[in-house]
Amino acid sequence: MTDTDDVYVSAQFVALEELCAAQGRDVDAARRSMLERRLPLPGYVRSDGAEMVPADLFALTDEAGGTDLLEAWFTAHWADPTTGKAEWNAYLSGQYVCLHSVTPATIQRKEYLTAAISAAANEPDTASAQWSERLHALIDELDALEPAFTAYDRLRFGGPTSRDTCVDAMRARFPRP
């Protein structure tokens, strides 16, 4: 990670040790839960070694009623158990850095929005004001869900991010009237 990446990550995330200290949680227990696949891994490791996690890392655990109940609670948000399990595994990877707040609802909403925005370019009424208004409402909603990302993200994910393709590129291709 570059110095610029570190600055971005420090603004968007919090060091695991700091979060645990602020919430009265045991940092070693949190790390064990991560290694046992009961909590997500850190989304980033800053160049100084700090494990960077979302500020709301423990919010889903609390909502689910504890770490032991988190997986069942999380996966139950998908009608298809296979999809729920795949999303759980993605969540645990720590690579869901594409959302300000990672919850089943925001994951599902992002999936819907990226699909709808991508499909919109092929709709027959792309020249209409109504279409443009609808497209930009979708883009604005996705924009609010997602952070800016780092150059490091583009490297580790192997290309452009959803912000690049569904927000920035679509706004450039279809500017507001």
Secondary structure, 3 states (H helix, E strand, C coil): CCHHHHHHHHHHCEEHHHHHHHHCCCHHHHHHHHHCCCCCCCCEECCCCCEEECCCCCHHHHHHCCHHHHHHHHHCCCCCHHHHHHHHHHHHCCCCCCCCCCCHHHHHHHHHHHHHHHHHCCCCCCCCHHHHHHHHHHHHHHHHHCCCCCHHHHHHCCCCCHHHHHHHHHHHHCCCC
